[in-house]
Amino acid sequence: MKSTVSKSRITSVFEVDTVHIGVLDGIRALAVLCVLWFHFWQQTWLMPVYETSLLGWMGVSRINPDTLRRCGYLCVDLMLLLSAFVLYLPIARSVFCGTKPDPVKRFWRKRIARIVPSYLFAVIVMFVVACIEGMYHGKAGFAVKDLLTHLTFTQMLFNDTYLFTAITAVMWTVCIEVAFYLIFPLLSKAFRAKPLLTYATMLLIGCCFTYGIAPALGEPRVMVNRFLTFLPVFANGMMAAHLYVWYAERVKRKTIPSIVGTISAAAALYAIARLFQMCVSTGKAGDQQIWQMQYRIVLSFAFTVLLLGTAISAKPIRKILDNRVLASIAAVSYNLYLWHQWIIVRICMSFGAKSGKDISARGAGFQWTVTLMGLVAAFGVAILITYGLERPLSKQILKIRKEI
């Protein structure tokens, strides 16, 4: 018999919902869209500036989202932070309302059901297409290595399969996520028993690697996305879940807490905007990677405050993020993330373009056409795979040795 508390019971314990936090769907959707925007911009060089008279009272006559467009990839950190938050949320509930978390085997089965079907399908399809396109011509050994490392989530262990893969580059994120899944049962057990000590230890290990070991091991583009550089990000996500449930147990939704949450979210958003501007101002890609590694922990703190602030903010603010449109995007966000870059690259290649310069040379109208084609194709593929492959296979996997 499962030793868990029903959703209705947990909801009755906490006036602030700790089972489904609607704003997280909105944040996840926006994070994925920011990453998509960056990768589409890389391929099309589409850089629109929007003239407006609505903000004239603020002295603003035009909106130029160039900073967000150029730094959209930083929102990968926000996606990983959200993952840690959501994974630790049931554990945090167990701390404050006496439930027992899922056994380790069931935890891993859920993770396999969630990510493996779509991931393996994407890897195999992209590998076959790369072979057909001749991307492995004369590189049979690398082709085998590229496929096997991606199938086993080990591509980040080798510089060539990480930097020069013929499979879409975004797959490295799944590798980082799987590494976190493997140690999560140990981390969550330690966090449940000694949250502050475990949190401090994760931060310390991450900082020692990021600021001490990583710079001595290799160039920034090789080291910036190593697992240990993300350990503080995961630590902040877990601590955010712990603090959120702690807050939910003790505080009702009232005017003052909502105002504090709203102000905190606004301050965090301002800090994130400034950090993005700092990243852009560093100049070339190599310098941005150095900045990203050095400021990852700072950015994750800002993302954490944004997440917690919006979760407890005033209802009108929460409604901006908690709506059907963003929830629908969040539902297909995993496959949208896996496929969007690969799709827009192939669309550009179909027009004979080798870089964004080739697309932009044909004018803004052509840039918009390619971008819209990419959006339609990426969302279409994401929807088809999510509901035609991922969901059915996930249900079958979860039925295996289903616990009573």
N, C-alpha and C positions, 0 to 999 in steps of 0.2 A: 504494500500500500504506500502511495506517495506521501511523504511527510511535508507537503507544501500547503500554503494557505491560498485559498481561492482569491481570484481578482477582487471579488466583491468584498471579501473580508479585509484585504489589504487597503482597498479604497475607503472602507469604513474607518480604519485606524488612522489614515492620513487624509486630511482635507485636501492637501496638495497632492495630486496624483503622482504616485511613484511607480505605477505599472506601465502606463503609456504616457509619455511626456510629449505632447503634440508638437511643441516648438522644435524638438530635436529633428523631426521629419523635415521641417522647413530649413533648419540649419544644414542638415545633410544635403538636401537638394541644392541649396545655394552654393555649398562648397563644391559639389560635383560640377555645377554649371560654371563656376569660376575656373576650375581646372580645364573644362571643355573649351571655354572661351580662350584661354591661353594657348592651347594646342591648335585651335582653329586659326587664331591670329598668326601663329608661327607659319602656317601654310598659306594664308591668304593675304596677310598684311593689311587686313581691313581695319581701319582706325577711324571710325566715325566720331565726329564732334557734334553735340546736339545744342542748337541755339534755343533759348527759352526766355520768355518774358515773365514767367510765373514767379521766378525768384528775384525779380528786379528789386524788391524791397530789401533784399540782402546784399545788393550790389553784384549779383551773379547774373550774367547774361548768356553764359554758355556752360555746358557740362562736358568735360573731357575726361572720360574714364580710362585714360591711358595707363595710369599707375596700376589700377586693378587688372587691366588687360595684360600688362607685362608681368605681373606678379601672381597671376592666378594659380600657378603651380604651388605656391606656399599653402594653399588651402588643402593640400594633401595632408599636411600636419593636423589640420582641423578634423579631417575625416578619421585619422588614426586616433586622435583624442576622443572623438565621439565613440569609436569602437571600444576603447578602454572604459569609457563611462557606461555604455550600455551593458558590457560584459560584467562589470562589477556591480551594477545596480541590484541584481537579485541577491548578491552576497551582502550588500549593504542592507537590504531589506531584512535579510536573515539576522543581522546583528541587532536591529532595532525592533523587530516584531516576532523573533523567536522561531522563524521557519528554518528549514534546512535546505541548503543549495543542492543543485543537481549533483549526483555522483560524477566523478571525473569521466568515466566512460560515456555517460550520457552527454556531458558537456562536449566532448570531442565529437560524438556522433552528430550533435546539432551543428557544430562548426563545419564538419565534413558536408553535411546536407546543405548547408548554406552556401559554401563557396566552391566546393570541388566540381560539381557537375558543369556549371557555367565556365569555370576556369579551364578545365580539361578540354571542353568542346572548343573554346576559343583558341587554346594553344594548338590543338590538332589542325583546325581549319586554317589558322594563320601560317602554320608550318607548311602545310600542303600547298597553299597559295605561293609562299616564298619559294618553294621548290619549282613550281610551275613557272614563276617569274624569273628563274635562274639566279636568284640571290645567293644560292649556295654553290654556284658553278665553280668547280675546282676546289671546293672546300668541304669535301665529304666528311672529313673528321670533325670539323667544326659544326657541321649540320647535325651530326649525331649527338655531339656534346650539347649543342643548343637545345635540341629537343629533350634529351634526357634530364638536363638540369631544370628545365622549365616544368617538366612533368613531375619532378620530385621537389620542387620549390627550393632548389639549391643554386639558382642562377647567380645570386648575389655573392656566392663564394668565389666566383671567378670573374676577373675583370672583363674578359672578352665577351662572356655571355651576358654580362650586365650592360656594358657600354655599346657593344656592336651586334647585339642580337638582331636577327631578321624577323623575329616575332616582335610584336609591338612593345615599345619600351616601358609602358606603364605597368607591366606585369611585376616589376620589382616590388611594388607596393604590397601585392598579395604575398610575396615571399616574406616581407617584414611582418605582415599580419600573422602568417602561419607560425613564424618564430615566436611571436607573442602568445599565440594560442598554446604552444607547447609548454611554456613555462607559466602560463596563467594560473593553473591549479595551485602551484607552489606559491606564486605571488599572492593570490587571493587568500590562501590559508594564512600566510604571514600577515597580510594586510588586515585580515579579520581579527587576528590576535593582537597585533601591535601596529596599528595604522600609522602612527607618527614615525615610529622607528623604521618601518618598511618604506614609507614614503621618502624619508630622509636618505635612506640607503640607496634607493633607486636614483634619486637626484644626484647623490655623490658619485655613484658609479658612472652615470651618464656624463656628468661634468668632467670627471677625470679622463674619460675616454675622449670626449669632444675637444677639450682644451689642452690636454696633455699628450695623449697617445696618438690620436688620429692625425694631427699635423705632422708627426714624425713618420707615419706609415706610408703616406702617399699623397698624390695631388688631390685637391678638393673635390673634383668631379667623381673621384673614386671613393672618397671617404664620407662625403656629405650625407649619403643615405644608408650608412651602415646601421645595423640594428641598435647598437648601444647609443648612437646619437639620438635615437627616438625614445630611449628609456625614460627620460624626464617627461616626455609628452604622455607616455602611457601612465606614468606616476600621477601626473596632474589629472588625467581622465579618471583614474580610480579614486583619487582623493575628492574630486568634484562630485562623484556619485555618493561617496560616503557623507560629505557635507550636505548634499542635497537631501538625502533621506533623514539625516540628523535634523535638518531644518524642518522638513515636512512633518516629523513626529511632534515637534514642539510649537510650531508657529502656524496659525491660521492665516488665510489670505485676508489681509487687512490693508488699509490705505497706506500706512507708513511703510511696512515691508515692501509693498508693491512699488512705492515711490523710490525706495532705496534700490530695488532691483532694476527699475527703469533707468535711474541715474547711472548705476554701475554698468549696465549694458551700453549706454550711450558713451560713457567714458572709455570702456573697452573698445568700442567701435572706433572712437577717435584715435586711441593708441595704436590699433591695428592699421589704420590709415597712415599714420605717421611712420610706422615701421615699414610698411610697403613702400612709402616714398623714400625712406632711407635705402632700401634694397635697390630700387631703380637708380638712385643717385650714385651708386657704387660703380656703375658703368657696365663693362663687358661681362659676359656670362661667368667667366672664371672668378671674377671678383664678387659677383652675386652669390656664387656657391660658397665662397669663404664667408660672406656675410650671413648666409642662410644657416651655416653650421654654427657660427658664433652666436647668433641671435635666436636660434631655434627654441631654446628654453624660455627666453623672454617672450617670444611670440606665443608660445603655448600657454604662458600665464595669462596673456591678454585674451586668448581664445577661451580659456577656462572661465574668466570673469564674464565674458560675453555669454557663454553657455548658461552659467548659473544666474546671471542677471536677467536674461530673457525668460528663463524658466519660472522665475518668481515675479516677473514684472507685471505692470498693469494689464488688465484684460485686453484693451485695444491693441497694445503692443504685441501681446501673445497671438492675437488673431492674425496679425500680419504674417506670422510664420506658421501658424497652425491652421491650414486651410486645405481644401481638397486638391487644388492644383499642385502645390508643393508636396503634399503627401503622395500624390500619384507619381511625381518625378522621383521622390525618395524610394518608392516601391521598386522602380526599375534602375535605380542609381548604380547598383553594382555592375550590371551588364552595360549600362551607358558608359561607365568609367572604363571597362575593359575594351570596348569596341570603338569609342569615338575617335581616338587618334588614328587608329588603323584605317578607319573608314574615310576620314577627311584626306589622309595621305593618298589613298587609292583614287579618290575622286580627282584630286589635283593631278596625279600621274596620268589619269585617263585623258586629260587635256594637254598632255605633253609638258606639264610644268615640273621643273626640278627644284624650285624654291618659291618662296612667297613673292620674290621679285618678278617672276614670270607671270604670276596671277595678277599682281597689282599693275603690271604694265598694260593690261587689257582694260583697265578702268574700273571705277567703283561699281558700276552696274554688274560687271562680270564677277567682281569680288563678292557682292551680295548674292549673286546667283549660286556661286560655289558654296558659300556659307550656308544658305538655305537648303541646298541639296544635301550638304553634310548633316545638318540638323534633322531633316526628315529621315534620312537613312539611318543615322545613329539612334534616334528614338524608335524608329520602326524595328530595327534589329533588337534593341534592348527590350522592347515590349514582347516581341515574338519569342525571344530566348527565355525571358523571365517567366512568362506564362505558358509557353509551350514546352520548355525543357526543364528549367530550374525548379519550378514549383512542383510539377509531377514527380520528378526524380527525388526531390527533397522529401516528399511525403513517403515515398517507397523506402528511402534510407532510414527514416525515423520509425518506420514500422518494424524494422529488423530488431529482433530481441526487445520489443517494446516492453518497458518495465510496467509492472502492475502496481 
